[in-house]
């Protein structure tokens, strides 16, 4: 079984308001993206990686991330699109025909456990897709545009979606083709598979599997790294 990971790292990072694209921001000694690729390098169930970056960042990414840290699984660097969905679709179109399973993971989720990646891959053989997620702990209110509460949602059935999101290649291809034809834009890959009736399973993710989008996230990322360093020593 051939498993390929698509790592979208083509975001503009407007919420970060940083001079450096968020996937290149250094966390201690390495760019955030390097930690992400390292997790996939260590995962024995992933054969290849397609890295999707913004136009103009290809050479820098190859030299300063892929080659510098010797990530041998990175097959190629693909140019991203305007939206995340476009970027992932560009990656899908570069997949080899013999690919069986596709793992999609945010380039700015640097602390994904390799074991979690493997778990999604193994389960994806039995369903259309698998999404790592965390159960909601807080009370969730549904509100109107005026800020008035309409009701309280049952948190027992609510989860915060993360990545990796892992699918059979044929399922993901069809979902993206349908979305492109219908001009539909979803917030994640699972939403595209869901809308065509696919069976997507939730598995519990990791609290350390944070997505770095704000300055506060950078602070939390540094705490995670310090905690890891202490455990190693």
N, C-alpha and C positions, 0 to 999 in steps of 0.2 A: 504494500500500500504506500503510495507516494503522498506525502503531506507537505504543503507549501504554505508559508505564512506571508500575509500581506501586511506590511507595517506602514500605515499612512502617517506621514510626517510633513504634510504640506500646509498646515494651518498658519494663519497670519499672527495668531497670538495677540489680538487686540486687547483682551482683558488683562493680559500680563503687563502691558505698557513698558516693555523692556527693550533695550537697544539691540539685543540679540534674539533671534527666533527661539521660542521656548524649548524646542527640542535640542538646541545647541547650548542652552544655559548650563554652566558647569555646576555639578553637585560634588563638592569636595574636589576630587582629582579628575573627573571625567564629565563629558557632556551627558545630559539626561538620556539622549538617544542611545548612547553607548551601553548604559545599564540595561535598557530594553533589549537591545540586540544580544547582549551577553546572556540574558535569560533564555532566549531562543537558541543560542549557540549551545547552551548546556542541556537543552531539552532533547533527549534521545529520539523522540517520536517525530521531530520536525526535520525534514530532509533539506529544504531550501527556503530562502527568504527573499521576497521582493520588497524593496524599500522604495516608498513613494515620497518624493520631495517636491518642493516648489521649483519652478523653472529658474535656472540661474544658480541653484544650490548644489547641483549634481557633482561637480568636480570637488568642491569643498567637502561635501559629505563623504565622497569616496576616499579622499586623501586624509582628512582629519578624523574620520570616524571608522569607516570600514577597514581601510588599509592600516591605519595607525594602531588599531586594537585587534587586528588580524581576525576579523569575522569571516570565516571561510564559507559559511552557509549562504551569504548574501550573493544571490545569483546575478542580480542586476539592479540598477537604480532607475526608477520610472518617474516620469514627469507627472505631477499631480494636476488636478483641475480646480475649478472655482470653488466647489463645495467638497466636503469630505466624501460624499457619495460619488462624486465625479472622480475623485482621486482613487478610491477603492475600485471603481469600475475600470479605470485605466490599468490598475494592477491585474484585475481579472482577465483582461484582454491579452495580457502577457503570459498567462499560465500555459504550461505545456499541456498537450492533449492527454497525456498519461497521468495527470494530477487527479487524485481521488478525493482528498480532503483539503479544505482551505481554512486556515485560521486567520482571522482579522484581529489585529491588536493595535491600540493607539500607541504611537511612538513616544508619547509623553506619559505613559504608565510604566515607569522604569522598574518597579519592584514586583512585577508579576512573578509568582513562584513557578518554576519549570514544571513542578508536579501538577499544578492547576492546568497548565497548557496541555499536558499529557492526558489529564482526566477528561477534558473537553473533546479531545481527539478520539479517545476510546468510545465515549458515549455517542459521538456523531455517527458512528457506524450503524446505530440502531434507530436513530431519529433523523429528521431533516436538518436540525441544527441544535446547538447547545450554547447557552449564554451564561457566563459567570455573573453572579449578582449577589447583593446583600439584602437580607430582609429589612424592611422599614421598621424602625423602633419608635419614632415619634408619631404623634397624632397628626393625620393629614386632613386638611380642610379644603373643600372645593369652594371656590369663590367666584363671584361675578366680576365683570370688568370694572365695576364700581367699588370693588373691595368688600362686598357683602357676602357673608358665608351662605352658601347654598346647602351644604351638608357636610357630614363627616364621613370619610371613606374608611372602609374596613382594612386596617393595616395588616391584618393576617394574610391578605392576598396581594400585598404590594411589596415590590422588590426594587432596589436601586440597581439598574443594569450597569455592568462594567464590560470590559473586554478581558480576555479573549472571547470572541464569538466565532464558533466553528461550525462549518457546514460541509455537506457533500458538494463537490464542485458543480455537478449538473444542476442541483437545486439553487445554488447561489447565482449561477449564470442566468438561469431562467428568471429568477426574482429580479435581477438587475435589468435584464432586457425588457421585462414587462414594465418596470418602473420608468425606464427610459422612454418606452413607447407611450406610456400614459402621462408622461411629464409629472410623475409623482416623486416627491422628495421626503424621505424618511429621516429620522434622527439617528438610526443605527441600522445595521445590516439585518438584524432580526425582524425589524418592522416591515422590511420588504418581503421577507419570506412569509411572515404572518399574513400579509394581505392577500397572498395567493393560496392560503389554506394550509401552509406547511406546519408540521409539528415541531415546535421548538421547545426544548427542555431547559429549565433553569437548574443550575447547580450553585452551591454556595461558594462565593469568591473569597477574597482576602481583604481585610481592613487595611493592609499595607499597600494594596494595589490601587493607589490613588492616581488620579489624573491631574497633572500639573497644568493649571490654567490661570492661577492667580498668584500674587506674591505670598499670600498666606500658605498656599500649597508648597511653595519653596521652603518655607520655614518648617513645615511638617515633614517634608522630604529629608531635610537635614537631620531632624530628630530620628527618623527611621534609620538613616545611615549610621548615626552615632550609636544607636541601640544595637545595630548589627555588628559594629566594630567591637563593642563591649562583649558580645556573645562569642566572638571569634577569639578574643583574648582571655 
